[in-house]
Amino acid sequence: MAKRARGSTTRPGQRPRLQRTTAPKPVESTAPPPRPAGLTDDEEARAAALEAQIVAEERAAETKSKNDRDRAKRQPEPVVRAGTIAVRASQEYAYVQRDVRRIVTIGGGLIALLIGFWVVVEATGIGPF
C-alpha cells in the first residue's frame, strides 16, 4: 500500500479536484417544435407513392418466383450417368489439377528467379566468392 502524506486529499500523480463555485448554466433546448398529430397532404401523397412502389416490387418478385418454379417443373434436370473411373476422377479432381498447376508455376518461377540472381552475382562479381 502506498504511503500517504498528512493533509493531502490526492494521491501522488493525480490532479486535485476542481473547485466549482457557481452552478452550471442551463442548456437551451434546440429541439424542433412539436409536430401536428396528423399528416400533411404532401406526406400522405409521398406515403401513397412509396406504398405503390413497394406493392409493385412485391408483385414483380412473386411473378419472378412463379416463373422460376414453372421453369423448374417444365425442364427436368439432365440425368448424369456414371462413366468410367477416369471420367469421374477428371470431373471430381479438376480442382486438384488446378492447384498442382499453380504450385508448379510458382515453384518454377522461384527457381528461375534464383538462377537469375545467381547469374547476376556471377557476372558482376558481387559476393564473397
C-alpha positions in Angstrom: 0.0 0.0 0.0 1.3 3.5 -0.9 2.4 5.8 1.9 0.1 8.7 2.5 1.1 12.3 3.3 -0.8 14.2 6.0 -3.2 16.8 4.9 -3.3 15.7 1.3 -6.5 14.6 -0.4 -5.0 13.4 -3.6 -2.7 10.6 -4.4 0.7 11.2 -6.0 0.4 11.6 -9.7 -3.2 12.8 -9.7 -4.6 16.3 -10.1 -6.6 17.8 -7.3 -10.4 18.1 -7.8 -11.8 21.1 -9.4 -13.4 23.6 -7.0 -16.6 24.7 -8.7 -18.1 27.8 -7.1 -21.0 28.5 -9.5 -23.8 26.3 -10.7 -23.6 25.3 -14.3 -25.8 27.3 -16.7 -28.9 25.6 -18.0 -28.5 24.5 -21.7 -31.1 25.9 -24.0 -33.2 23.3 -25.8 -32.7 23.2 -29.5 -35.4 20.6 -30.0 -37.7 21.2 -33.0 -41.2 22.4 -32.3 -43.8 19.7 -31.7 -45.3 18.2 -34.9 -49.0 18.2 -35.5 -50.8 15.0 -34.8 -52.0 14.3 -38.4 -50.1 14.1 -41.7 -49.9 16.8 -44.2 -51.2 16.3 -47.8 -47.6 16.1 -49.1 -46.7 13.5 -46.6 -49.8 11.4 -47.4 -49.1 11.6 -51.2 -45.5 10.5 -50.6 -46.6 7.6 -48.4 -49.1 6.5 -51.0 -46.4 6.7 -53.7 -44.0 4.6 -51.6 -46.7 2.1 -50.8 -47.5 1.7 -54.5 -43.8 1.2 -55.3 -43.4 -1.5 -52.6 -46.6 -3.3 -53.9 -45.2 -3.2 -57.4 -41.9 -4.6 -56.3 -43.6 -7.4 -54.4 -45.7 -8.3 -57.4 -42.7 -8.4 -59.6 -40.9 -10.7 -57.1 -43.9 -13.0 -56.9 -44.2 -13.2 -60.7 -40.4 -14.0 -61.0 -40.6 -16.7 -58.4 -43.7 -18.2 -60.0 -41.9 -18.2 -63.4 -38.8 -19.8 -61.8 -41.0 -22.5 -60.3 -42.8 -23.2 -63.6 -39.5 -23.3 -65.5 -38.1 -25.8 -62.9 -41.2 -28.0 -63.4 -41.0 -27.9 -67.2 -37.3 -28.6 -67.7 -36.2 -31.7 -65.9 -32.6 -31.8 -64.9 -30.3 -33.9 -67.1 -29.5 -37.3 -65.9 -25.8 -37.7 -65.2 -24.7 -41.3 -65.9 -21.6 -42.6 -64.2 -19.0 -43.4 -66.7 -15.6 -44.9 -66.2 -13.5 -44.2 -63.2 -11.2 -41.9 -65.2 -14.1 -39.7 -66.3 -15.5 -39.4 -62.8 -12.0 -38.7 -61.4 -11.4 -36.0 -64.0 -14.6 -34.3 -63.0 -14.2 -34.6 -59.3 -10.5 -33.7 -59.1 -10.3 -30.8 -61.5 -9.6 -28.5 -58.6 -6.6 -30.7 -57.7 -5.2 -30.3 -61.2 -5.6 -26.6 -61.0 -3.8 -26.4 -57.6 -0.9 -28.6 -58.8 -0.5 -26.3 -61.9 -0.4 -23.3 -59.6 2.2 -24.9 -57.3 4.4 -25.9 -60.3 4.1 -22.4 -61.8 5.1 -20.7 -58.5 7.9 -23.2 -57.8 9.3 -22.9 -61.3 9.1 -19.1 -61.1 11.1 -19.1 -57.8 13.7 -21.4 -59.3 14.1 -19.2 -62.4 14.4 -16.2 -60.1 17.1 -17.8 -58.1 19.0 -18.8 -61.2 18.7 -15.2 -62.5 20.1 -13.8 -59.2 23.0 -16.3 -59.4 23.8 -15.2 -63.0 23.8 -11.5 -61.9 26.0 -12.2 -58.9 28.5 -14.3 -61.0 28.6 -11.7 -63.8 29.1 -8.7 -61.6 31.4 -10.3 -59.0 29.3 -9.2 -56.1 29.6 -11.5 -53.1 32.3 -13.3 -51.1 33.4 -15.7 -53.8 
